[in-house]
Amino acid sequence: MSVISATTFIAYCTGNIAGTQVMRGKPYLPPHRAKMADDGTETDSDAPRYVRGTTIISILLAIQVLVIISWRTMLVWENRKRAREIEGMGLSAEEAERKGQILGAQDVTDRKNVFFK
């Protein structure tokens, strides 16, 4: 299992656990107890509009979009920095590609491999 698959699975499970806490529906009451709900004992429900849950999920979605945009910006910046380093070495695109493949075959991580894009 890859790191990304494991992270995605953990995030999926965490979201399912958190979702049950955020979206609170009406509790099921058997017919013989249905009249007990009128006394206000079971008023902790967001149904039917789920405004609180929808607001929380919208905020989390906005945070996710900001994280993705930040991550993209960081990666573009890193790739431009690497391109400047390669230009400073005076290598052609083919030579840089070949060196990147050689370092990749030697199991050099993408952080240490300047030629990784």
C-alpha contacts under 8 A as a table, 3 or more apart, distances in Angstrom:
res1	aa1	res2	aa2	distance
1	M	5	S	6.43
1	M	6	A	6.69
2	S	5	S	5.24
2	S	6	A	6.25
3	V	6	A	5.15
3	V	7	T	6.03
4	I	7	T	5.05
4	I	8	T	6.01
5	S	8	T	5.12
5	S	9	F	6.13
6	A	9	F	5.09
6	A	10	I	6.16
7	T	10	I	5.14
7	T	11	A	6.10
8	T	11	A	5.12
8	T	12	Y	6.06
9	F	12	Y	5.03
9	F	13	C	6.22
10	I	13	C	5.16
10	I	14	T	6.07
11	A	14	T	5.03
11	A	15	G	6.03
12	Y	15	G	5.16
12	Y	16	N	6.33
13	C	16	N	5.11
13	C	17	I	6.31
14	T	17	I	5.13
14	T	18	A	6.09
15	G	18	A	5.08
15	G	19	G	5.80
16	N	19	G	5.11
16	N	20	T	6.67
17	I	20	T	5.73
17	I	21	Q	7.11
18	A	21	Q	5.24
18	A	22	V	6.31
19	G	22	V	5.06
19	G	23	M	5.93
20	T	23	M	5.60
20	T	24	R	6.75
21	Q	24	R	6.49
22	V	52	R	7.44
22	V	53	G	5.06
22	V	56	I	7.41
23	M	46	D	7.06
23	M	50	Y	6.52
23	M	52	R	7.62
23	M	53	G	4.90
23	M	54	T	7.93
24	R	44	D	7.63
24	R	45	S	5.38
24	R	46	D	5.52
24	R	47	A	7.08
24	R	50	Y	7.54
24	R	53	G	7.70
25	G	45	S	5.23
25	G	46	D	5.82
25	G	47	A	5.17
25	G	48	P	7.62
25	G	50	Y	7.98
26	K	42	E	7.91
26	K	44	D	7.88
26	K	45	S	5.38
26	K	46	D	7.50
26	K	47	A	6.18
27	P	42	E	7.49
27	P	45	S	7.92
29	L	32	H	7.99
29	L	33	R	5.92
29	L	34	A	5.62
30	P	33	R	5.46
30	P	34	A	6.18
31	P	34	A	5.09
32	H	35	K	7.48
33	R	36	M	5.45
33	R	37	A	7.48
34	A	37	A	5.77
34	A	38	D	7.89
35	K	38	D	5.74
35	K	39	D	7.89
36	M	39	D	5.84
36	M	40	G	7.98
36	M	41	T	7.46
37	A	40	G	5.91
37	A	41	T	6.05
37	A	42	E	5.80
37	A	43	T	7.91
38	D	41	T	7.60
40	G	43	T	5.53
42	E	45	S	7.46
46	D	49	R	6.55
46	D	50	Y	4.70
46	D	51	V	6.89
46	D	52	R	7.02
46	D	53	G	7.77
47	A	50	Y	5.36
50	Y	53	G	5.33
50	Y	54	T	6.01
51	V	54	T	5.16
51	V	55	T	6.01
52	R	55	T	5.19
52	R	56	I	6.25
53	G	56	I	5.19
53	G	57	I	6.13
54	T	57	I	5.16
54	T	58	S	6.04
55	T	58	S	5.10
55	T	59	I	6.23
56	I	59	I	5.16
56	I	60	L	6.24
57	I	60	L	5.06
57	I	61	L	6.10
58	S	61	L	5.02
58	S	62	A	6.24
59	I	62	A	5.11
59	I	63	I	6.28
60	L	63	I	5.02
60	L	64	Q	6.14
61	L	64	Q	4.97
61	L	65	V	6.25
62	A	65	V	5.11
62	A	66	L	6.31
63	I	66	L	5.09
63	I	67	V	6.21
64	Q	67	V	5.08
64	Q	68	I	6.20
65	V	68	I	5.11
65	V	69	I	6.16
66	L	69	I	5.13
66	L	70	S	6.05
67	V	70	S	5.05
67	V	71	W	6.01
68	I	71	W	5.04
68	I	72	R	6.11
69	I	72	R	5.10
69	I	73	T	6.14
70	S	73	T	5.07
70	S	74	M	6.16
71	W	74	M	5.11
71	W	75	L	6.24
72	R	75	L	5.16
72	R	76	V	6.20
73	T	76	V	5.22
73	T	77	W	6.15
74	M	77	W	5.12
74	M	78	E	6.12
75	L	78	E	4.98
75	L	79	N	6.12
76	V	79	N	5.15
76	V	80	R	6.21
77	W	80	R	5.21
77	W	81	K	6.21
78	E	81	K	5.08
78	E	82	R	6.23
79	N	82	R	5.07
79	N	83	A	6.12
79	N	117	K	6.51
80	R	83	A	4.98
80	R	84	R	6.27
81	K	84	R	5.19
81	K	85	E	6.36
82	R	85	E	4.99
82	R	86	I	6.21
82	R	114	V	5.90
82	R	115	F	7.11
83	A	86	I	5.10
83	A	87	E	6.15
84	R	87	E	5.03
84	R	88	G	6.16
85	E	88	G	5.04
85	E	89	M	6.50
85	E	114	V	7.75
86	I	89	M	5.10
86	I	90	G	6.71
86	I	91	L	6.43
86	I	96	A	7.22
86	I	114	V	7.66
86	I	115	F	7.44
87	E	90	G	5.23
87	E	91	L	6.50
91	L	95	E	5.90
91	L	96	A	6.10
92	S	95	E	5.21
92	S	96	A	6.20
93	A	96	A	5.15
93	A	97	E	6.09
94	E	97	E	5.04
94	E	98	R	6.15
95	E	98	R	5.05
95	E	99	K	6.14
96	A	99	K	5.16
96	A	100	G	6.06
96	A	115	F	6.08
97	E	100	G	5.06
97	E	101	Q	6.28
97	E	115	F	6.83
98	R	101	Q	5.14
98	R	102	I	6.24
99	K	102	I	5.00
99	K	103	L	6.14
99	K	115	F	6.88
100	G	103	L	5.22
100	G	104	G	5.98
100	G	113	N	6.87
100	G	114	V	7.55
100	G	115	F	4.64
100	G	116	F	5.81
101	Q	104	G	4.91
101	Q	105	A	6.09
102	I	105	A	5.16
102	I	106	Q	6.40
103	L	106	Q	4.98
103	L	107	D	6.57
103	L	108	V	5.58
103	L	113	N	6.58
104	G	107	D	5.14
104	G	108	V	5.53
104	G	109	T	7.41
104	G	113	N	7.57
105	A	108	V	7.53
108	V	112	K	6.42
108	V	113	N	6.09
109	T	112	K	5.43
109	T	113	N	6.04
110	D	113	N	4.97
110	D	114	V	7.42
110	D	116	F	5.71
111	R	114	V	7.22
113	N	116	F	5.52
